């Protein structure tokens, strides 16, 4: 697959409470901030928030769909703003640099409805030499 710096892919994703609950079951992270709406309502967040690794999983899925065969070599992540259950987010993947050896740096982000970033990072991917 040939990609160029500047290539950007976006896709929408609704993060439902069911998604968050199923991730909690799968991961074993059943912190009430994620799975208990009554508890979460009494916190500074005011409602349940998505797991950071659920957001990363959404990014990984978008990478797989957008760049078939790419293998992640490195990943940096930050979670600057809470991403709430029930929010429709935009996953954004932006190729920033083509690296030697069939690799590329891609900026990754989960953009909340208000335009803030629930997750941001960058990943180095490469394609197997065939």
N, C-alpha and C positions, 0 to 999 in steps of 0.2 A: 504494500500500500504506500502510495506516495502522498505525503502531506507537506504543507508549507507553513512557515511562520505566518501568523495572522489568521490562520484557519480557526474559526470559532463555531462551536456547536452548542445549542441550548435545547433543553427539553423541560417540560412542566411535569411536576409530580405532586400529587396530593398525599400528604403524610397524615393518615388517619389515626385515631386513637387505637383502632384495631391493629394497625401496623406497629405502633409503639408497644402495645400489649404483647403481640406475637414475638417481637424482638426481645422483650423482657423475658419471656418464657424460654426462648432459644438461648439467650446469653446468660440467663441466671441473674441478671441485673434488674431486680424488681423494686428498686428504690421508689418510694411513694411519689417522688417528684415526677416520675414518669407514668405511673400506673394508677394513681389514686386521685381522681379529680377533686374530691373534697379536701384532701390533705393539701394538694397543690394550690388550691384556691386561697389557702391561708398563708402561703409563702410570698416572698417578694415577686415571684414570677406570675402569680395569680391564676395559673392553670398549668396543665401538664406540659412537659417539654420532651422533645425527642432525644433519644440517646445520641451522643456524638458518633458512636460507631454505626448507628443506623444511617446517619447522614453520610458517613464514609461509604457504607454499603451502597447507597444510592449513587454516589459518585462512581464507584467501581462498576456498577451496572451500566451507567451511561458511557463510561470508557469502553466497556466491552461491546456495546451496541454501536458506538461511533467509530471505534478504531479496532476492528476485528483482528484478533491475533496478537495485539499488543500485550506485552508483559510488563508489569510494574516493577521497576528496579528500586526506586526510592519514592517516599511520600512524606511530605510535611503537611501538618494540619493545625489549624487554630479554630476556635469556636468563639468568635467575638460577641455574638448575640444569641439569646435562646431562640430555638426554633420550636414553635408550639405544635402540638397535635392539632390537626384540623386545618393547618395552613397549606395552601398550594404554593410550592416553592418552584424556582427555576434553577435547574442544574446548568452550570456554564462551564465549558471546557474550552480553553483558548491556547492554541499552540503558540508558544513564545519564542522557541529556539529549536533549530534542528542541530542535534549533537552528532558527533562522529559515531560510526558503527551502526547506523540504522536506528538511531534513537532520537527522541524529541522530549523537550521540556513542555509540560502542559500546566497552565494555571487552572486550578479547579475551584469552584465556588458553589455554594448553596445560597441562593438569593431569596430573601423573604419578600412577602408582598409589599412591604414599605421600602424596598430597595436596599436594606441593610443586609449584611452577610451573616448567615447563621454558621457557616463554615467556609473557610478559605484555606487554600494551600497550593502546593505545586507537586507535580509528580514527574518522574523521569520514566519514560516507557521506551521499550525497544521491540522490534519485530524480529522474529527468528530469521536467521539467514537461511535461505532456501536454495 
